[in-house]
Amino acid sequence: MKAEAKIEEVSTTVSVPGSKSLTQRALIAAALAKGNSFISHALVAEDTLLLVSGLQALGARVESADGGYLVSGTAGKVKNNGKEIFLGYNGTALRFLTAMVCLGRGKYVLTGEKRLCERPVGALVGALQGMGVDISCHNNCPPVEIMANGLTGGKITLQDIESSQYVSALLLCAPYTSKGIELTVQGDIVSAPYIDLTISVMKDFGANIYETGRNQYSVNTGNLYSGREYHVEGDASSASYFFLAAALLKKVIRVSGISRQSKQGDIRLLDILEELGCKVLAGENWVEVAGTDLAEGNFAFDLNDMPDMVPTLAILAAFRKGRTLITNVAHLRIKESNRLAAMVKELNRIGIEAEELPDGLMVEGGRPAAASIHTYNDHRIAMSFAIAGLLIRGIEISDKKCVNKSFPEFWKELKKI
C-alpha cells in the first residue's frame, strides 16, 4: 500500500506476538523435518505450549530459545511413548496431531478439556478412515483413538466442512504418506485463508504442493521437509483489538510487527475499518489505524473468511450508530465457546440490542453501559470487551487469564493505550 502523509502523530505504538496460526504450522513442519529448525518470533502461549508438549511426546526435540523455538525434527519417524496426548482447549493442535500420529506405529489417544471434546473432528476422522487408518472418535468429537500403521495417502474428498483445519492437517502430513495426497474440497469452506497459510509454510520447509484446480490440492510424496530458520510474522487476530481501539477512541495507533500484505485472513478487518471511515497507513512491518467518526447507517459483512474477527467487529458495531449484520459464521458455535450466543448475551449485558441469527449476529448500535463481562473461558471475548472498557468506565472482565491462550502480554500492551 502506498503510504500517505500522516494527518496526526501516532498516539501509541503497541506490539503483538507472533501469529498463532503460523507458529503452529511451522512447529508441525519443523517437527516432521529432517534436521534442525529455529522458529523466531514464535508465539509462546498456552496453545503453542500444549502443541510443543504433544510434539515432544512424538519424538521431536523442542526447546525455547531467544524468543522462539529450536526444533530438532523426526524426519517423519513419529514415535509413540504410549501416553495419552492432552491438548487442553487447542482445537488446531488436536486436528493437526490427529493426522500426524497416523504416520507412527501403535495406539495413540488424543484428548483435551471438556470444551475441546465437544468440538467436531468427524470429517477428518472419516478422511483418515478412507485411507485405511484404524481411527475412531465419540459422536464426531474427541477423544480420538488411533491404531497407527503409517499413512498411505491417495485421493481424498472433503465436503461442506466446518473447519479448514481438516484440510491443513491432511496437507501438512502429505509429504510423508506412501502415495502422496490428491485432496478435493467440495462445497463450503470455512476460514479458507488458513489453507493458504498452510501451503505457504509447507513450501517454506521444502514440500512440493500444487493447486491443481479450484479447491484441489496435490502433494507429492518424497519431497520432505528440511530444517530451516523461519520467522513468524505478527498475529493479525491479536492486532485487531488495537485496530478496534484506534477506531473507537479516534486515536492513531500503530501496531508493529505486522504487514498489511499478510496472508492471514484477519488482516482484512482493515478493509472494513476503511469502509466505516477509518484511515489506514502501512509500512513493511507496521500498520497504523487512525480513528474518525464512524459511518452511520446499516451495514452487512460476510466474515466467513475471518470468523475470529466477529467479536471485534461486534464491539465496534455496539458503538456505531446503525445496525450491523454479521453473516456466514454459523460455525462460531463450535469455537472455544458458542461465540454467537456468548456475544449476544454479553452485548445485552452492557445494554446493547443484539440478536443471534441462524448464521451470524445482528447488533444495533447504542450507548453501552458498565457491566461485569463473562468470558466463557474464551480469549477473544475477553480481549474484545476489554477494548470496550477503554470507553466505558466500569466494564470488568471476569476471567482475565483466558487471554493466555493466544496473547499473554495483552494486558501489558493494553496499558500503553
C-alpha positions as CSV (number, residue, x, y, z in Angstrom):
1,M,0.0,0.0,0.0
2,K,1.3,3.5,-0.9
3,A,1.8,5.4,2.3
4,E,0.1,8.8,2.5
5,A,1.2,11.8,4.5
6,K,0.2,11.4,8.2
7,I,-2.6,13.6,9.4
8,E,-1.9,13.1,13.1
9,E,1.0,11.9,15.2
10,V,0.9,8.3,16.4
11,S,-0.8,8.2,19.8
12,T,0.6,4.8,20.8
13,T,2.7,2.1,19.4
14,V,2.0,-1.5,20.6
15,S,3.4,-4.9,19.8
16,V,1.7,-8.2,19.1
17,P,3.1,-11.7,19.5
18,G,3.9,-14.0,16.6
19,S,1.0,-15.4,14.6
20,K,-0.6,-18.4,16.4
21,S,-1.7,-19.9,13.1
22,L,1.8,-19.7,11.6
23,T,3.6,-20.7,14.8
24,Q,1.6,-24.0,15.0
25,R,2.0,-24.8,11.3
26,A,5.8,-24.1,11.5
27,L,6.1,-26.3,14.6
28,I,4.4,-29.2,12.8
29,A,6.6,-28.9,9.7
30,A,9.8,-28.5,11.8
31,A,8.9,-31.5,14.0
32,L,8.5,-33.6,10.8
33,A,11.6,-32.2,9.1
34,K,15.0,-33.7,8.8
35,G,17.5,-31.6,10.7
36,N,17.2,-28.6,13.0
37,S,15.0,-25.5,12.7
38,F,14.8,-22.2,14.5
39,I,11.4,-20.6,14.6
40,S,11.9,-17.0,15.6
41,H,9.2,-14.6,16.9
42,A,7.1,-17.6,17.6
43,L,4.0,-17.3,19.8
44,V,4.8,-18.6,23.3
45,A,1.3,-19.0,24.8
46,E,-0.9,-21.7,26.3
47,D,-2.0,-23.1,22.9
48,T,1.5,-23.4,21.5
49,L,3.0,-24.8,24.7
50,L,0.4,-27.6,24.5
51,L,1.3,-28.3,20.9
52,V,5.0,-28.3,21.9
53,S,4.3,-30.9,24.6
54,G,2.5,-33.1,22.1
55,L,5.3,-32.9,19.6
56,Q,7.9,-33.7,22.3
57,A,5.8,-36.8,23.1
58,L,6.1,-37.8,19.4
59,G,9.8,-37.6,19.4
60,A,10.7,-34.1,18.3
61,R,13.1,-32.1,20.5
62,V,11.6,-28.6,21.0
63,E,13.3,-26.0,23.2
64,S,12.6,-22.4,23.9
65,A,15.4,-20.1,22.8
66,D,15.8,-16.4,22.1
67,G,12.2,-15.5,21.6
68,G,11.4,-18.6,19.6
69,Y,11.8,-22.4,19.4
70,L,14.7,-24.6,18.5
71,V,13.3,-27.8,16.9
72,S,15.2,-31.0,16.1
73,G,12.9,-32.9,13.7
74,T,12.0,-36.5,13.5
75,A,12.5,-36.9,9.7
76,G,8.9,-38.2,9.6
77,K,9.6,-41.0,12.1
78,V,6.9,-40.3,14.6
79,K,7.5,-42.0,18.0
80,N,5.0,-43.5,20.4
81,N,5.6,-43.2,24.2
82,G,2.3,-45.0,25.0
83,K,0.9,-42.0,26.9
84,E,-2.3,-40.0,26.2
85,I,-1.7,-36.7,24.5
86,F,-3.6,-33.9,26.3
87,L,-4.2,-30.7,24.3
88,G,-6.3,-28.5,26.6
89,Y,-8.5,-26.2,24.6
90,N,-6.3,-26.3,21.5
91,G,-8.5,-27.4,18.6
92,T,-5.9,-26.7,16.0
93,A,-3.3,-28.9,17.7
94,L,-5.9,-31.7,18.2
95,R,-6.7,-31.8,14.5
96,F,-3.1,-31.4,13.3
97,L,-1.8,-34.1,15.6
98,T,-4.7,-36.4,14.7
99,A,-3.3,-36.7,11.2
100,M,0.4,-36.6,12.3
101,V,0.2,-39.6,14.7
102,C,-1.1,-41.7,11.8
103,L,2.4,-41.6,10.4
104,G,3.6,-43.5,13.5
105,R,3.0,-47.0,14.8
106,G,0.8,-48.3,17.6
107,K,-2.0,-46.8,19.7
108,Y,-2.4,-43.1,20.2
109,V,-5.1,-41.3,22.2
110,L,-5.6,-37.5,21.8
111,T,-7.9,-35.6,24.1
112,G,-8.3,-32.3,26.0
113,E,-10.6,-30.2,28.2
114,K,-14.3,-30.7,28.2
115,R,-15.0,-28.0,25.6
116,L,-12.4,-29.4,23.2
117,C,-14.1,-32.8,23.5
118,E,-17.3,-31.0,22.3
119,R,-15.7,-29.7,19.1
120,P,-16.1,-31.8,15.9
121,V,-13.4,-33.8,14.3
122,G,-15.5,-36.3,12.5
123,A,-14.8,-35.2,8.9
124,L,-11.0,-35.6,9.5
125,V,-11.5,-39.0,11.1
126,G,-13.6,-40.1,8.1
127,A,-11.0,-39.0,5.6
128,L,-8.3,-40.9,7.5
129,Q,-10.5,-44.0,7.7
130,G,-10.8,-43.7,3.9
131,M,-7.0,-44.1,3.7
132,G,-7.2,-47.2,5.8
133,V,-6.4,-45.8,9.2
134,D,-7.9,-47.6,12.2
135,I,-9.2,-44.5,13.9
136,S,-12.3,-43.6,15.9
137,C,-13.9,-40.8,18.0
138,H,-17.0,-40.4,20.1
139,N,-20.1,-38.7,18.4
140,N,-17.7,-37.0,15.9
141,C,-15.7,-35.4,18.8
142,P,-12.6,-36.2,20.8
143,P,-11.1,-38.2,22.4
144,V,-9.6,-39.6,19.2
145,E,-8.1,-43.1,19.3
146,I,-5.8,-44.2,16.5
147,M,-4.1,-47.6,15.9
148,A,-1.5,-46.2,13.6
149,N,0.5,-48.1,10.9
150,G,1.7,-45.4,8.6
151,L,-0.3,-43.3,6.2
152,T,-0.9,-44.3,2.6
153,G,-2.4,-41.1,1.2
154,G,-4.3,-41.2,-2.1
155,K,-7.4,-39.4,-3.3
156,I,-9.5,-37.7,-0.7
157,T,-12.7,-35.6,-0.9
158,L,-14.0,-33.4,1.8
159,Q,-17.4,-31.8,1.5
160,D,-19.0,-28.8,3.3
161,I,-16.5,-28.9,6.2
162,E,-17.0,-26.8,9.3
163,S,-13.2,-26.2,9.6
164,S,-10.4,-25.6,7.2
165,Q,-8.1,-27.2,9.8
166,Y,-9.1,-30.6,8.4
167,V,-7.6,-29.6,5.1
168,S,-4.5,-28.2,6.7
169,A,-4.0,-31.4,8.9
170,L,-4.0,-33.6,5.9
171,L,-1.8,-31.4,3.7
172,L,0.9,-30.9,6.4
173,C,1.4,-34.7,6.7
174,A,1.0,-35.4,2.9
175,P,4.8,-35.5,2.1
176,Y,5.2,-38.4,4.5
177,T,2.5,-40.6,3.0
178,S,3.4,-43.5,0.8
179,K,1.4,-42.3,-2.2
180,G,1.1,-38.5,-1.7
181,I,-2.3,-36.9,-1.5
182,E,-4.7,-35.5,-4.0
183,L,-7.3,-33.6,-2.0
184,T,-10.5,-32.1,-3.3
185,V,-12.7,-29.8,-1.1
186,Q,-16.3,-29.5,-2.3
187,G,-19.0,-27.1,-1.1
188,D,-18.4,-24.5,1.6
189,I,-15.0,-24.0,3.1
190,V,-14.9,-22.2,6.4
191,S,-11.8,-19.9,7.1
192,A,-10.3,-20.6,3.7
193,P,-7.4,-18.2,4.1
194,Y,-5.9,-20.5,6.7
195,I,-5.3,-23.1,3.9
196,D,-3.1,-20.5,2.2
197,L,-1.1,-20.2,5.4
198,T,-0.6,-23.9,5.5
199,I,0.5,-24.1,1.8
200,S,3.0,-21.2,2.4
201,V,4.6,-22.9,5.4
202,M,4.8,-26.2,3.6
203,K,6.6,-24.6,0.7
204,D,8.9,-22.7,3.0
205,F,10.0,-26.0,4.6
206,G,10.6,-27.6,1.2
207,A,7.4,-29.6,0.2
208,N,6.0,-29.7,-3.3
209,I,2.4,-28.8,-3.2
210,Y,0.3,-27.8,-6.2
211,E,-3.2,-26.2,-6.5
212,T,-4.5,-28.3,-9.5
213,G,-7.9,-26.6,-9.6
214,R,-10.3,-24.7,-7.5
215,N,-10.0,-26.1,-4.0
216,Q,-8.0,-29.0,-5.3
217,Y,-4.5,-29.8,-3.9
218,S,-1.8,-32.3,-4.9
219,V,1.2,-33.1,-2.7
220,N,4.0,-35.3,-3.9
221,T,5.5,-37.9,-1.6
222,G,9.2,-37.9,-1.1
223,N,9.7,-34.1,-1.0
224,L,10.2,-34.0,2.7
225,Y,10.6,-31.0,5.0
226,S,14.1,-29.7,5.8
227,G,15.1,-27.9,8.9
228,R,15.5,-24.1,8.4
229,E,15.2,-20.7,10.1
230,Y,11.6,-19.5,10.0
231,H,10.4,-16.1,11.1
232,V,6.8,-15.8,12.3
233,E,5.1,-12.5,11.4
234,G,2.9,-10.8,14.0
235,D,-0.6,-12.1,14.7
236,A,-3.3,-10.3,12.8
237,S,-6.0,-11.5,15.1
238,S,-4.2,-10.0,18.1
239,A,-3.6,-6.8,16.2
240,S,-7.3,-6.4,15.6
241,Y,-8.0,-5.3,19.2
242,F,-5.7,-2.4,18.8
243,F,-7.2,-1.5,15.4
244,L,-10.5,-1.5,17.2
245,A,-9.2,0.7,19.9
246,A,-8.0,3.3,17.4
247,A,-11.4,3.3,15.7
248,L,-13.4,3.8,18.9
249,L,-11.0,6.2,20.6
250,K,-10.4,8.3,17.5
251,K,-6.7,7.9,18.0
252,V,-3.8,6.9,15.8
253,I,-2.4,3.6,17.0
254,R,0.5,1.8,15.3
255,V,0.9,-2.0,15.6
256,S,4.4,-3.1,14.9
257,G,5.5,-6.5,13.6
258,I,2.5,-6.9,11.2
259,S,2.2,-6.3,7.5
260,R,-1.0,-5.3,5.6
261,Q,0.3,-7.7,2.9
262,S,0.0,-10.7,5.3
263,K,-1.7,-13.9,4.1
264,Q,-3.5,-14.0,7.4
265,G,-7.2,-13.6,6.6
266,D,-7.9,-11.4,9.7
267,I,-5.8,-8.6,8.2
268,R,-8.9,-7.9,6.0
269,L,-10.6,-6.3,9.0
270,L,-8.6,-3.2,7.9
271,D,-10.8,-3.1,4.7
272,I,-13.9,-3.0,6.9
273,L,-12.5,-0.3,9.1
274,E,-11.7,1.8,6.0
275,E,-15.2,1.3,4.7
276,L,-16.6,2.6,8.0
277,G,-14.4,5.7,7.8
278,C,-11.1,4.9,9.5
279,K,-7.8,5.8,7.8
280,V,-5.1,3.0,7.5
281,L,-1.4,3.6,6.8
282,A,1.0,0.7,6.4
283,G,4.7,0.1,6.1
284,E,6.8,-3.0,5.6
285,N,6.5,-4.1,9.3
286,W,3.8,-1.9,10.8
287,V,0.2,-0.8,10.4
288,E,-1.5,2.3,11.7
289,V,-5.2,2.9,12.1
290,A,-6.5,6.5,12.6
291,G,-10.0,6.5,14.1
292,T,-12.5,9.1,12.9
293,D,-16.3,9.5,13.2
294,L,-17.6,6.1,12.1
295,A,-20.0,5.8,9.2
296,E,-23.7,5.6,10.3
297,G,-26.5,3.5,8.9
298,N,-27.0,-0.2,8.1
299,F,-24.1,-2.4,7.1
300,A,-23.7,-6.1,6.5
301,F,-20.4,-8.0,6.5
302,D,-19.7,-11.6,5.5
303,L,-17.0,-12.8,7.9
304,N,-16.7,-16.5,6.7
305,D,-13.1,-16.0,5.8
306,M,-12.2,-14.3,9.1
307,P,-14.6,-15.6,11.8
308,D,-12.2,-14.7,14.7
309,M,-13.0,-11.1,13.8
310,V,-16.7,-11.4,14.8
311,P,-16.2,-10.4,18.5
312,T,-14.0,-7.4,17.4
313,L,-16.5,-6.2,14.8
314,A,-19.4,-6.8,17.1
315,I,-17.9,-4.4,19.7
316,L,-17.3,-1.8,17.0
317,A,-21.0,-2.2,16.0
318,A,-22.1,-1.6,19.6
319,F,-20.7,1.9,19.5
320,R,-21.6,2.8,15.9
321,K,-24.9,4.4,15.0
322,G,-26.9,2.0,12.9
323,R,-27.5,-1.7,12.5
324,T,-24.7,-4.2,11.7
325,L,-25.3,-7.7,10.3
326,I,-22.5,-10.2,10.6
327,T,-23.2,-13.2,8.4
328,N,-21.9,-16.6,7.2
329,V,-20.4,-17.5,10.6
330,A,-22.6,-20.2,12.0
331,H,-19.5,-22.3,12.7
332,L,-18.7,-19.9,15.6
333,R,-21.0,-22.1,17.7
334,I,-18.2,-24.7,17.9
335,K,-15.3,-22.4,18.8
336,E,-13.8,-22.1,22.3
337,S,-17.3,-21.1,23.3
338,N,-20.5,-20.7,21.4
339,R,-19.3,-17.3,20.3
340,L,-22.6,-16.2,18.8
341,A,-24.6,-16.9,21.9
342,A,-21.9,-15.6,24.2
343,M,-21.5,-12.3,22.3
344,V,-25.3,-11.7,22.2
345,K,-25.6,-12.3,26.0
346,E,-22.7,-10.0,26.9
347,L,-23.7,-7.3,24.5
348,N,-27.2,-7.4,26.0
349,R,-25.5,-7.2,29.4
350,I,-23.9,-3.8,28.5
351,G,-27.3,-2.5,27.2
352,I,-26.8,-3.2,23.5
353,E,-29.5,-4.7,21.4
354,A,-28.1,-7.8,19.8
355,E,-29.7,-10.9,18.3
356,E,-28.3,-14.3,17.3
357,L,-29.2,-15.2,13.7
358,P,-29.1,-18.7,12.1
359,D,-25.7,-17.8,10.5
360,G,-24.5,-14.8,12.5
361,L,-25.4,-11.7,14.6
362,M,-27.4,-8.5,14.4
363,V,-26.1,-5.6,16.5
364,E,-27.9,-2.3,16.9
365,G,-25.5,0.4,17.9
366,G,-26.4,2.3,21.1
367,R,-24.9,3.5,24.4
368,P,-23.0,0.7,26.1
369,A,-23.1,0.7,29.9
370,A,-20.9,-0.7,32.6
371,A,-21.2,-4.4,33.5
372,S,-19.2,-7.4,34.6
373,I,-18.4,-9.4,31.4
374,H,-18.4,-13.2,31.4
375,T,-15.7,-14.6,29.1
376,Y,-16.8,-18.3,28.8
377,N,-13.1,-19.1,29.0
378,D,-12.8,-17.5,25.5
379,H,-9.8,-15.3,24.9
380,R,-11.4,-13.4,22.0
381,I,-14.5,-12.4,24.1
382,A,-12.2,-11.1,26.9
383,M,-10.0,-9.0,24.6
384,S,-12.8,-7.5,22.5
385,F,-14.8,-6.4,25.6
386,A,-11.6,-5.1,27.2
387,I,-11.4,-2.6,24.4
388,A,-15.0,-1.5,25.1
389,G,-13.7,-0.9,28.7
390,L,-11.4,1.8,27.4
391,L,-14.5,3.9,26.7
392,I,-16.9,2.7,29.4
393,R,-15.8,3.1,32.9
394,G,-16.9,0.1,35.0
395,I,-16.6,-2.7,32.4
396,E,-15.0,-5.6,34.3
397,I,-13.6,-8.7,32.6
398,S,-14.3,-11.7,34.9
399,D,-11.5,-14.0,33.7
400,K,-8.5,-12.1,32.6
401,K,-6.2,-15.1,32.5
402,C,-8.0,-16.7,29.5
403,V,-6.0,-14.4,27.2
404,N,-3.0,-16.6,27.9
405,K,-4.3,-18.9,25.2
406,S,-3.1,-16.6,22.5
407,F,-1.8,-13.3,23.9
408,P,-0.2,-13.5,27.4
409,E,1.1,-9.9,27.2
410,F,-2.3,-8.4,26.1
411,W,-3.0,-6.6,29.4
412,K,0.5,-5.1,29.4
413,E,0.1,-3.8,25.8
414,L,-3.3,-2.5,26.6
415,K,-1.9,-0.3,29.4
416,K,0.0,1.6,26.7
417,I,-3.3,2.9,25.5
